[in-house]
Amino acid sequence: MKIEDMFNELGIQCREYCNPNWLFTNYTLNGKTLYISGHTPTIDGVPQFHGKVGAEVDLEKAKNAAVLCLENCLGAIKMAIDDLDNIKSILKVNGYVASNPDFVDQAIVINAVSEPLYKVFGTKHARAALGVAVLPGNVPVEIELIVELK
């Protein structure tokens, strides 16, 4: 089964998203390593979630925001390599969670990204799940990936 179909079966789509006004690119390719820039929970460039987790955003909404970030990352991968089947593995996930000072479950939020990646690729990846004061556009989550290509 194709990788994109496996994500679709999990309810995760590959979104196309690009903002030509950025001063950076969605990705950088260095040999067989693809670095995906941080992506936020947006659709057509419009943030779908706002606020800090543990205050305006509850845990379930934060996990949904993280999945939307993953969908945007998958779109950047597809933009870079045309076909998700060219992925060998996910090497690392960096997850940033805009957190209320007493919120300590950043890892649970980022599990919403790690779990489907594990289900699709069958391998674990390195990861950081960091609580931060604020993210661009007041979104609750941002995800970046490092991907190994075939």
PyMOL commands that set and color helices and strands:
alter all, ss='L'
color gray80, all
select helices_A, chain A and resi 3-9+59-81+84-86+106-121+136-138
alter helices_A, ss='H'
color red, helices_A
select strands_A, chain A and resi 27-30+33-39+42-43+46-47+87-98+126-132+141-149
alter strands_A, ss='S'
color yellow, strands_A
deselect
rebuild
show_as cartoon
